[in-house]
Amino acid sequence: MQITINVFLKNGVLDPQGKALEKALHSLNFSGVKEVRVAKQIKINLEENDTKKAKELVAKMCEELLVNSVIEDYEILL
């Protein structure tokens, strides 16, 4: 089973890479861009076939290693 995890900065946390991209887009005359936020995506292949168990396992991975819960949130996509 392949699991996708989207990790993104919490609201209120400064995103310097997003700000740099936003500024660059404005300089290229994409004036309609209001805000850019950068996220990362992690893909994991599991041998687990039970969807509920897989989601619980990946959530534990996120809490213990993959996500800095102080500044990041995440979503798990099955």
Secondary structure as UniProt FT lines:
FT   STRAND          2..9
FT   TURN            11..12
FT   HELIX           16..27
FT   TURN            28..29
FT   TURN            31..32
FT   STRAND          39..45
FT   HELIX           51..61
FT   HELIX           62..66
FT   TURN            69..71
FT   STRAND          72..77
//
